[in-house]
Amino acid sequence: MRVYRSDVAYLKSAEARPPRSDHRLDEPTGLSLSMVASPQCRFRFARQNHCSAAATSAANFRKAHSGTDRSDLSLPKLKIMDKTRTIGGIIPPMLTPFDAEDRINESAHRAEVRYLVETAGVHGLAVCGSIGEGQTLSVEETRELTAWTTEEVRSRIPVITGIITNCTRSAFERGKAVADLDVAALQITPPHYLFRPSDEAMLRYFATVFEKTGIPVIIYNVVPWSYLSPALLARILREVDGVIGIKQSTSDVKTLADLLLMQKEGLIPQDKRILAAVDALLYASFALGAHGAISGILAGAPEWSVALWNAVQRGDHVQALELHQKLLRFYNAFFAENRPANLKTALKLQGRDAGLPRPPMPPSSPEQVEKLRQVIETMGQSLATVER
C-alpha cells in the first residue's frame, strides 16, 4: 500500500503544525524507509505543499459549513503547484484509440502524444475528456491513459486528466488513481445525471475533490441541464483555491466573455485560468482574452490551432481570420452527434492512428468520411503557407 504525505496530513489533528513549502525527503514522517523509497512516494513528496495544505483546507472548510453562520464559506489560501500557472494556449483533448476488441491501443496513444508535442508544438494535453470518450472509461483506463501520456510528455508541457462522473466519491477515486503521476490539473464536469445539485452542493463537490486528491481542479462547464452560471463559477473560483480555472463550452461565447470581464473587474482572482471550448469561435475567444483552449477541434487540426493562437498573440488578425475560416470549415465537416468518431476519421485521413469509437457510438458514415476527406485535402495544401 502506498502512503503519501497528503494521506498522513489527513490523519493529523486540527492542531497540527501548518503545511510548509520546504518539506525534505529526509524529514521524519512516521513512514518506513521502504515506503519513502518508492518512486511514487518520492514524486509525491517532491510536489509543492498543496497536498498537505489541502488537508488543512478540508478541516477549515468543514468547520465553516458546520455552524449556522454561513456568510463566509471561503477556504484558506493555498499554495497551488507552480505548474498550473503554465496551463494555457493550445491544449488538445486527446482521442482515445480503441481497437476492434474494445481495448485501448497503447502504442497508438503514445505515438499521438509524441506527434502533438514534438511536431504540432501544442502547449498542453488533456486526456479522458468528452472528446476522448471519458464517460466510457474505467478508473483503470483513466490511470493507464494518464500514465502513458505523462511518460511520453516528460514534464515538457502540462497534462490534464478528465473526470466525467456523477458522484463525489467516484470523482475523487479517479483523481486519487492519478495522484502519483505528473498531472497538472483535473478537468471535472459537474454532476449531471437528471437531477442537478444545488449551487451549494456544486461548490462542495469541487472543493471536496481537491481536498481528497490535492490536485488542482478545472471545472468543465458543458452540460446544458447542469449548467453553472457565471455568478456561481466566479464564486467557486473566489472561495475554493483548489479550483484554478474554468473550461467554458457549449458554444457559449457570452458566458466566456462574462467570465473574462468579471476577472478584469476583480470578481474572479487574476491567477485563475479561463479556457475556451467553443470550437467554431476560437478566434473570437482568443481575441477576447481567453487564456487558451481545450477543445475537440484542436485534436483534429493541432497545427492550424497553434498557428491561430500565435497569430492572435502577436496581433496578426489578417492571418487569424484566415485560419478561423479554415478551422470553421473543418468544424462544419466533423460536427455531429458522433464527433469523436469523426475526429478519429480525420486523424486517419492525415495518417495518424486514432483507433475506433467505443460502442455504442457509431463510426463515421460514408457521407461524413467524404466531407472530411475534402477538408483534409485542403488542410494539407495550405498548412505549409501558414506562419507558426
BELVENUR-V19790 format. One record per pair of residues at least 4 apart in sequence whose ideal C-beta (glycine too) atoms are under 8 Angstrom apart, sorted by the first residue. I is the first residue (numbers start at 1). GAP is how many residues later the second one is. D is the distance in whole Angstrom. If there is no record, write none. Layout:
<<I GAP D> <I GAP D>>
//
This chain:
<<2 33 7> <2 36 7> <2 38 5> <2 39 7> <2 178 7> <3 4 6> <3 5 7> <3 28 6> <3 32 5> <3 38 7> <4 4 7> <4 36 8> <4 37 7> <4 40 4> <4 41 8> <4 47 7> <4 175 7> <4 176 7> <5 4 6> <5 18 7> <5 24 6> <5 39 6> <5 40 6> <5 46 6> <5 47 6> <6 4 7> <6 38 7> <6 45 3> <6 46 6> <6 48 7> <6 49 7> <6 173 8> <6 208 5> <7 4 7> <8 4 7> <8 21 6> <8 22 7> <8 23 7> <8 44 8> <9 7 7> <9 10 7> <9 42 7> <9 43 4> <9 45 8> <9 46 4> <9 47 7> <10 45 5> <10 48 7> <12 4 4> <12 43 7> <14 45 5> <16 40 8> <18 38 7> <19 30 5> <19 33 4> <19 34 4> <19 36 8> <19 37 6> <20 29 6> <21 27 7> <21 28 5> <21 58 6> <23 4 6> <23 22 6> <23 26 6> <23 29 8> <25 11 7> <25 17 7> <25 20 5> <25 21 8> <29 7 7> <31 4 4> <31 5 5> <31 10 8> <32 4 7> <33 4 6> <34 4 8> <35 6 6> <36 5 5> <36 6 7> <36 9 7> <37 4 7> <37 5 7> <38 4 7> <39 4 6> <40 4 6> <40 140 4> <41 4 6> <42 4 6> <43 4 7> <43 137 6> <43 139 7> <44 7 7> <44 135 7> <44 136 6> <47 4 6> <47 34 7> <47 167 8> <48 31 6> <48 32 7> <48 33 5> <48 34 7> <49 4 5> <49 30 6> <50 4 6> <50 28 6> <50 29 6> <50 30 5> <50 31 6> <50 164 6> <50 166 7> <50 192 8> <51 4 8> <51 163 3> <52 4 7> <52 162 8> <53 4 6> <53 23 8> <53 25 5> <53 26 6> <54 4 6> <54 24 7> <54 156 6> <54 157 5> <54 158 8> <54 159 8> <54 160 5> <54 188 7> <55 4 7> <55 156 7> <56 4 6> <56 20 7> <57 4 6> <57 18 5> <57 19 6> <57 21 6> <57 153 8> <57 154 6> <57 184 7> <57 185 7> <58 4 6> <58 150 8> <58 153 4> <58 154 8> <59 4 6> <60 4 6> <60 15 7> <60 16 5> <61 4 7> <61 12 8> <61 14 5> <61 146 6> <61 150 7> <62 4 6> <63 4 8> <64 6 8> <64 8 7> <64 9 6> <64 10 8> <65 5 7> <65 8 7> <65 139 7> <73 130 7> <73 166 6> <74 164 7> <74 165 4> <75 132 7> <75 164 6> <75 165 6> <75 166 5> <75 167 7> <76 165 8> <77 164 6> <78 163 4> <78 164 6> <80 4 5> <80 136 5> <80 161 7> <80 162 7> <80 164 6> <81 103 7> <81 135 7> <82 4 8> <83 4 8> <83 75 6> <83 101 5> <84 74 7> <84 100 6> <84 101 6> <84 132 5> <84 160 5> <84 161 8> <84 189 8> <85 186 7> <86 38 8> <86 71 8> <86 72 6> <86 98 8> <87 4 7> <87 37 6> <87 71 5> <87 73 7> <87 97 6> <87 98 6> <87 131 8> <87 157 8> <87 158 7> <87 186 5> <87 188 8> <87 204 8> <87 205 7> <88 35 6> <88 36 8> <88 185 6> <88 187 8> <88 203 4> <88 204 4> <89 33 7> <89 34 3> <89 35 7> <89 203 5> <89 204 8> <89 217 8> <89 220 6> <90 32 5> <90 33 5> <90 34 8> <90 202 7> <90 203 6> <90 208 6> <90 212 7> <90 215 5> <90 216 5> <90 219 5> <91 31 7> <91 32 6> <91 33 4> <91 34 6> <91 35 6> <91 67 8> <91 69 7> <91 184 7> <91 201 6> <91 202 7> <91 203 5> <91 207 7> <92 24 6> <92 28 8> <92 30 6> <92 33 6> <92 34 7> <92 202 8> <92 206 4> <92 207 4> <92 210 6> <92 213 8> <93 33 4> <93 34 8> <93 36 4> <93 37 7> <93 38 5> <93 39 6> <93 69 7> <93 201 6> <93 202 7> <93 203 6> <93 205 7> <93 206 6> <94 15 7> <94 18 6> <94 19 7> <94 22 8> <94 31 6> <94 32 7> <94 33 5> <94 35 8> <94 38 5> <94 51 8> <94 55 7> <94 205 6> <95 17 7> <95 36 6> <95 37 6> <95 38 8> <95 204 6> <95 245 6> <95 248 6> <95 249 6> <95 252 7> <95 259 5> <95 260 7> <96 8 6> <96 13 7> <96 31 8> <96 32 8> <96 36 5> <96 37 5> <96 38 8> <96 41 7> <96 49 7> <96 259 7> <96 262 7> <97 7 6> <97 8 4> <97 11 4> <97 12 6> <97 15 7> <97 247 8> <97 256 6> <97 257 5> <97 258 3> <97 259 8> <98 4 6> <98 5 7> <98 6 6> <98 7 7> <98 35 8> <98 257 5> <98 258 5> <98 259 7> <98 260 5> <99 4 5> <99 5 8> <99 6 5> <99 256 6> <99 257 7> <100 256 7> <102 256 6> <102 257 7> <104 5 7> <104 37 6> <104 40 7> <104 41 7> <104 251 8> <105 4 6> <105 248 7> <105 250 5> <106 4 6> <106 38 8> <106 42 6> <107 4 6> <108 4 6> <108 245 4> <108 246 7> <108 247 6> <109 4 7> <109 36 7> <109 39 6> <109 40 7> <110 4 7> <110 38 6> <110 41 8> <110 42 5> <111 4 6> <111 241 8> <111 242 7> <112 4 6> <112 235 8> <112 240 6> <112 241 8> <112 242 7> <113 4 6> <113 12 7> <113 35 7> <113 36 5> <113 39 4> <113 40 6> <114 4 5> <114 5 8> <114 38 6> <115 4 5> <115 5 6> <115 237 6> <116 4 5> <116 6 5> <116 9 6> <116 186 6> <117 4 8> <117 5 7> <117 8 7> <117 35 7> <117 36 6> <117 39 6> <117 40 6> <120 182 4> <120 183 5> <120 186 6> <121 182 8> <121 185 5> <121 267 7> <122 35 7> <122 176 7> <122 180 6> <122 183 8> <122 184 6> <123 34 6> <123 169 7> <123 183 8> <123 186 8> <124 33 5> <124 34 4> <124 35 7> <124 36 7> <124 60 7> <124 168 7> <124 170 8> <125 24 6> <125 28 7> <125 32 7> <125 33 8> <125 34 5> <125 35 7> <126 6 8> <126 33 8> <126 34 4> <126 35 8> <126 36 6> <126 61 6> <126 168 5> <127 5 6> <127 7 8> <127 15 8> <127 18 5> <127 19 6> <127 22 5> <127 32 7> <127 33 7> <127 34 6> <127 35 7> <128 4 6> <128 6 4> <128 9 6> <128 14 5> <128 17 6> <128 18 7> <128 33 6> <128 34 4> <128 35 7> <128 36 8> <129 5 5> <129 33 4> <129 35 8> <129 58 6> <129 91 7> <129 165 7> <130 4 6> <130 5 7> <130 32 7> <130 34 6> <130 59 8> <130 90 8> <130 92 7> <131 165 4> <131 168 6> <131 208 7> <131 209 5> <131 212 7> <132 5 8> <132 13 8> <132 30 7> <132 208 7> <133 4 7> <133 207 6> <133 224 7> <133 225 5> <133 228 7> <134 8 8> <134 28 5> <134 29 7> <134 30 5> <135 29 4> <136 222 5> <137 4 4> <137 5 5> <137 8 7> <138 4 7> <139 4 6> <139 34 6> <139 35 6> <139 38 5> <140 4 6> <140 37 8> <141 4 6> <142 4 6> <142 19 7> <142 21 8> <142 32 5> <142 35 6> <142 36 7> <143 4 6> <143 34 5> <143 35 6> <143 38 8> <144 4 6> <145 4 6> <145 16 8> <146 4 6> <146 13 7> <146 15 5> <146 32 4> <146 35 5> <146 37 6> <147 4 6> <147 31 8> <147 34 6> <148 4 7> <149 4 6> <149 10 5> <150 4 8> <150 5 8> <150 9 5> <150 31 5> <150 32 4> <150 33 7> <153 4 6> <153 6 6> <153 29 7> <155 27 6> <158 26 4> <158 27 7> <159 22 8> <159 23 6> <159 24 6> <159 25 6> <160 23 7> <160 24 6> <160 25 5> <160 26 7> <160 27 5> <160 58 7> <160 134 7> <161 13 8> <161 14 8> <161 17 5> <161 22 5> <161 24 8> <161 25 6> <161 26 7> <162 24 8> <162 25 5> <162 26 8> <162 27 8> <162 58 7> <163 8 5> <163 11 5> <163 12 6> <163 23 6> <163 24 7> <163 25 5> <163 26 7> <163 46 8> <164 24 8> <164 25 5> <164 56 8> <165 5 4> <165 6 5> <165 9 7> <165 24 8> <165 26 8> <166 4 7> <166 25 5> <166 26 7> <166 27 5> <167 4 7> <167 24 7> <168 4 6> <168 36 8> <168 37 6> <168 40 5> <168 41 7> <169 4 6> <170 4 7> <171 4 6> <171 17 6> <171 34 7> <171 38 5> <172 4 6> <172 36 7> <172 37 5> <172 40 4> <172 41 6> <173 4 7> <174 4 7> <175 4 6> <175 11 5> <175 34 6> <175 37 7> <175 38 4> <175 40 6> <176 36 7> <176 37 6> <178 5 5> <178 8 8> <178 37 8> <179 4 8> <179 34 5> <179 35 7> <179 36 6> <183 32 6> <184 32 7> <185 30 7> <185 31 5> <185 32 7> <185 33 5> <185 59 6> <185 60 7> <186 23 7> <186 27 7> <186 29 5> <186 30 7> <186 31 5> <186 32 7> <187 31 5> <187 33 5> <187 60 6> <187 107 7> <188 18 7> <188 21 6> <188 29 6> <188 30 7> <188 31 6> <188 32 6> <189 31 5> <189 33 6> <189 34 6> <189 37 8> <190 6 8> <190 7 7> <190 12 6> <190 15 7> <190 29 7> <190 30 8> <190 31 7> <190 33 6> <190 36 5> <190 37 8> <190 38 6> <191 5 8> <191 6 6> <191 11 8> <191 14 6> <191 35 7> <192 4 7> <192 31 4> <192 33 7> <192 34 4> <194 31 8> <196 29 7> <196 30 5> <197 4 4> <197 5 5> <197 8 7> <197 29 8> <198 4 7> <199 4 7> <199 33 5> <199 36 8> <200 4 7> <201 4 6> <202 4 7> <202 26 7> <202 30 7> <202 34 7> <203 4 6> <203 29 8> <203 32 7> <203 33 5> <203 36 7> <203 37 7> <204 4 6> <205 4 7> <206 4 7> <206 11 5> <206 13 6> <206 30 6> <206 34 6> <206 36 8> <206 37 5> <207 4 6> <207 33 5> <207 35 7> <207 36 8> <208 4 6> <209 4 6> <209 8 6> <210 4 7> <210 5 7> <210 6 7> <210 7 5> <210 30 7> <210 32 3> <210 33 7> <211 31 7> <216 26 6> <216 27 7> <216 28 4> <217 23 8> <217 25 6> <217 26 5> <217 27 7> <218 25 8> <218 26 6> <218 27 4> <218 28 7> <218 29 6> <218 55 7> <218 57 7> <219 9 7> <219 14 7> <219 17 7> <219 24 6> <219 26 7> <219 27 5> <219 28 7> <220 27 5> <220 29 7> <220 57 8> <221 6 7> <221 7 5> <221 12 7> <221 25 6> <221 26 7> <221 27 5> <221 28 6> <221 29 7> <221 34 7> <222 25 8> <222 27 4> <222 28 6> <222 55 7> <223 4 7> <224 26 6> <227 23 7> <228 4 5> <228 5 5> <228 8 8> <229 4 7> <230 4 6> <230 25 6> <230 28 4> <230 29 6> <230 32 6> <231 4 6> <232 4 6> <233 4 6> <233 13 5> <233 26 6> <233 35 8> <234 4 6> <234 25 7> <234 28 5> <234 33 5> <234 34 5> <235 4 6> <236 4 5> <236 7 5> <237 6 6> <237 8 8> <237 9 7> <237 31 5> <237 32 6> <237 35 5> <238 29 8> <238 30 7> <238 31 6> <243 29 8> <244 27 8> <244 28 6> <244 29 6> <245 27 6> <245 28 3> <245 29 7> <245 30 6> <245 46 8> <246 13 6> <246 26 8> <246 27 7> <246 28 6> <246 29 7> <247 28 5> <247 29 8> <247 30 5> <247 47 5> <248 4 6> <248 7 6> <248 8 4> <248 11 6> <248 26 7> <248 27 7> <248 28 6> <248 29 6> <248 30 7> <249 28 4> <249 29 7> <249 46 8> <251 27 6> <251 28 8> <251 29 7> <251 30 8> <252 4 7> <252 26 7> <253 4 6> <253 25 6> <253 28 5> <253 31 6> <253 32 7> <253 35 8> <254 4 6> <255 4 6> <256 4 7> <256 18 7> <256 20 6> <256 22 7> <256 29 6> <256 32 7> <256 34 6> <257 4 6> <257 31 6> <258 4 6> <259 4 7> <259 9 7> <259 15 5> <260 4 7> <260 14 6> <260 28 6> <260 29 5> <260 30 7> <261 4 6> <262 5 4> <262 6 5> <263 4 7> <263 5 4> <263 6 8> <263 7 7> <263 9 7> <263 11 6> <268 4 6> <268 6 8> <273 18 5> <273 19 7> <274 15 8> <274 16 6> <274 17 6> <275 15 6> <275 16 6> <275 17 5> <275 18 6> <275 19 6> <276 5 8> <276 6 6> <276 9 4> <276 10 7> <276 14 4> <276 16 7> <276 17 4> <276 19 7> <277 16 7> <277 17 6> <277 18 4> <277 19 8> <278 4 7> <278 6 8> <278 7 6> <278 17 7> <279 16 5> <279 17 6> <279 18 4> <279 48 8> <279 52 5> <279 56 8> <280 48 6> <280 51 5> <280 52 8> <280 55 8> <281 4 6> <282 4 6> <282 11 6> <282 13 7> <282 15 7> <282 23 7> <282 26 6> <282 42 7> <282 45 7> <283 4 6> <283 25 6> <283 29 7> <283 37 5> <283 38 7> <283 40 7> <283 41 4> <283 44 8> <284 4 6> <285 5 4> <285 8 7> <286 4 6> <286 7 8> <286 22 7> <286 23 6> <286 26 4> <286 27 8> <286 34 8> <287 25 6> <287 30 8> <287 33 8> <292 17 7> <293 5 6> <293 12 7> <293 16 8> <294 4 7> <296 4 7> <296 38 8> <296 43 6> <296 44 8> <296 47 6> <297 4 6> <297 8 7> <297 30 6> <297 33 7> <297 34 6> <297 37 8> <298 4 6> <298 7 5> <299 44 6> <299 48 8> <300 30 7> <300 34 6> <300 43 5> <300 46 4> <300 47 7> <301 4 6> <301 25 8> <301 26 6> <301 29 5> <301 45 8> <301 78 7> <302 4 6> <303 4 6> <303 80 6> <303 83 7> <303 85 7> <304 4 6> <304 19 6> <304 22 6> <304 23 6> <304 26 8> <304 75 7> <304 79 7> <304 82 7> <305 4 7> <305 22 7> <306 4 6> <306 82 6> <307 4 6> <307 12 8> <307 16 6> <307 79 5> <307 80 7> <307 81 5> <308 4 7> <308 12 6> <308 15 4> <308 16 7> <308 19 7> <309 4 6> <310 4 6> <310 77 8> <310 78 6> <311 5 4> <311 6 7> <311 8 4> <311 9 4> <311 12 6> <311 76 7> <312 4 8> <312 5 7> <312 8 5> <316 4 6> <316 71 8> <317 4 6> <318 4 7> <319 4 6> <319 67 7> <319 68 6> <320 4 6> <321 4 7> <322 4 7> <323 4 6> <323 63 7> <324 4 6> <325 4 7> <326 4 7> <326 52 7> <326 53 7> <326 56 7> <327 4 6> <328 4 6> <329 4 7> <329 46 6> <329 49 7> <330 4 7> <330 16 8> <330 45 5> <330 49 7> <331 4 6> <333 9 8> <333 13 8> <333 35 8> <333 38 4> <333 39 5> <333 41 8> <333 42 5> <334 5 6> <334 8 4> <334 9 6> <334 11 8> <334 12 6> <334 34 8> <334 38 6> <335 4 6> <335 7 8> <336 6 6> <336 32 7> <338 4 6> <338 19 7> <338 23 6> <338 24 5> <338 25 7> <338 26 7> <338 30 8> <339 4 6> <340 4 6> <340 17 6> <340 21 7> <341 4 7> <341 15 8> <341 16 4> <341 20 6> <341 21 7> <341 22 5> <341 23 5> <342 4 6> <342 22 5> <342 26 6> <342 30 6> <343 4 7> <343 11 7> <344 4 6> <344 10 4> <344 11 6> <344 12 7> <344 13 6> <344 20 8> <345 4 6> <345 18 7> <345 19 4> <345 23 7> <345 24 6> <345 27 5> <346 4 7> <346 26 5> <346 29 8> <346 30 6> <347 5 4> <347 6 7> <347 7 4> <348 4 7> <348 5 7> <348 6 6> <349 23 6> <349 24 6> <349 27 4> <350 26 6> <350 29 8> <350 30 8> <356 7 7> <357 4 4> <357 5 7> <357 6 6> <364 4 4> <364 5 5> <364 8 7> <365 4 7> <366 4 7> <367 4 7> <368 4 6> <369 4 6> <370 4 7> <371 4 7> <372 4 6> <373 4 7> <374 4 7> <375 4 6> <376 4 7> <377 4 7> <378 4 6> <379 4 6> <382 4 7>>
//
